[in-house]
């Protein structure tokens, strides 16, 4: 069918009205899918419509309460990345590999060491440093021992992955 035949049969106004109707229908279906928790253009999420009225829980940027439980070394250490530190309040904002953050206090009795065992001060730590921490629980966790050091591939597999290291 050539263009002139199409224009004669339908006309510009009719084509424009049809396009507007198609676009509005598409947008309204997308809005309905989003409201039901579905992802437009993808297969429906199982059970999505049953939770359409529920709101997601409020997310706090910092975990409160007890220390999030994860896999610890036999010495009781847990791996973190230093997100930031506040020397005036003697606090560290630590991030687990799962991206969960928590605020941890540092006291005068907290032992801080580098990878070789040499003593460090809180001011020697920087955002982005990786540390292994032994902490005491409670409403405000307190670091008992901080060891600055990297996570090896073997540690990654041992504490966070479900399969052994491929050699």
URHU-V584598 format. One record per residue. N is the residue number from 1. PHI is phi in whole degrees, -180 to 180 (NA if undefined). D_FIRST is the distance of its C-alpha to the first C-alpha in Angstrom with 2 decimals. Layout:
N&PHI&D_FIRST ; N&PHI&D_FIRST
This chain:
1&NA&0.00 ; 2&-86&3.77 ; 3&-66&6.74 ; 4&-68&8.47 ; 5&-66&6.56 ; 6&-63&6.95 ; 7&-64&10.45 ; 8&-68&11.32 ; 9&-74&10.68 ; 10&-107&12.45 ; 11&81&14.38 ; 12&-66&16.03 ; 13&-63&18.99 ; 14&-64&17.37 ; 15&-65&15.47 ; 16&-64&18.84 ; 17&-63&20.81 ; 18&-64&18.76 ; 19&-65&19.30 ; 20&-62&22.97 ; 21&-64&23.43 ; 22&-64&22.08 ; 23&-64&24.34 ; 24&-64&27.32 ; 25&-64&27.04 ; 26&-62&26.90 ; 27&-65&29.93 ; 28&-69&31.89 ; 29&-67&31.43 ; 30&-64&32.61 ; 31&-64&35.61 ; 32&-64&36.52 ; 33&-62&36.37 ; 34&-65&38.58 ; 35&-65&41.01 ; 36&-90&41.40 ; 37&84&42.20 ; 38&-94&39.03 ; 39&-104&37.07 ; 40&-58&33.40 ; 41&85&31.01 ; 42&-120&33.92 ; 43&-59&35.43 ; 44&-61&37.84 ; 45&-77&41.37 ; 46&-57&43.79 ; 47&73&45.86 ; 48&-66&44.08 ; 49&-69&43.75 ; 50&-72&47.47 ; 51&-113&48.36 ; 52&-63&45.85 ; 53&-85&48.74 ; 54&-80&50.97 ; 55&-98&51.38 ; 56&-67&51.95 ; 57&-66&55.62 ; 58&-66&56.86 ; 59&-108&57.16 ; 60&-93&60.20 ; 61&-69&60.02 ; 62&-127&63.49 ; 63&-66&64.67 ; 64&-113&67.66 ; 65&89&70.35 ; 66&-68&71.46 ; 67&-63&70.29 ; 68&-59&67.02 ; 69&-81&68.03 ; 70&-144&66.60 ; 71&-75&67.96 ; 72&-117&71.15 ; 73&-71&73.24 ; 74&-57&76.52 ; 75&-81&78.22 ; 76&91&76.15 ; 77&-83&73.97 ; 78&-127&70.37 ; 79&-86&67.91 ; 80&-142&66.47 ; 81&-114&64.89 ; 82&-73&66.64 ; 83&-83&64.10 ; 84&-165&66.69 ; 85&-141&70.39 ; 86&-121&72.59 ; 87&-67&76.04 ; 88&-65&77.58 ; 89&-100&76.82 ; 90&53&77.22 ; 91&-132&73.85 ; 92&-118&71.05 ; 93&-99&67.45 ; 94&-108&66.56 ; 95&-121&63.20 ; 96&-75&62.83 ; 97&-59&60.27 ; 98&-82&58.27 ; 99&77&57.94 ; 100&-78&60.36 ; 101&-108&62.86 ; 102&-149&66.40 ; 103&-95&69.23 ; 104&-127&72.46 ; 105&-83&75.86 ; 106&-122&78.08 ; 107&-109&81.84 ; 108&-67&84.81 ; 109&-91&85.41 ; 110&-68&81.90 ; 111&-89&82.19 ; 112&-121&79.52 ; 113&-133&79.45 ; 114&-87&77.35 ; 115&-63&76.16 ; 116&-94&79.61 ; 117&96&81.59 ; 118&-75&82.76 ; 119&-69&83.09 ; 120&-128&80.53 ; 121&-108&80.35 ; 122&-57&77.50 ; 123&-67&76.86 ; 124&-80&76.14 ; 125&-84&72.97 ; 126&-132&69.64 ; 127&-59&66.18 ; 128&100&64.30 ; 129&-67&67.47 ; 130&-104&67.40 ; 131&-137&70.39 ; 132&-111&71.96 ; 133&-123&73.63 ; 134&-106&76.22 ; 135&-131&76.26 ; 136&-100&78.14 ; 137&-74&76.09 ; 138&118&76.57 ; 139&-63&74.85 ; 140&-121&74.83 ; 141&-60&74.71 ; 142&-123&77.17 ; 143&-74&76.96 ; 144&-94&80.07 ; 145&-145&79.13 ; 146&-124&76.32 ; 147&-119&75.78 ; 148&-74&73.41 ; 149&178&71.52 ; 150&-87&68.24 ; 151&-96&66.66 ; 152&-82&66.61 ; 153&-61&63.93 ; 154&-62&66.50 ; 155&-64&67.12 ; 156&-57&63.41 ; 157&-68&63.17 ; 158&-66&66.49 ; 159&-105&65.83 ; 160&-128&62.08 ; 161&-110&60.15 ; 162&-91&60.35 ; 163&-136&60.60 ; 164&-71&63.22 ; 165&-63&62.91 ; 166&-88&61.19 ; 167&-109&63.53
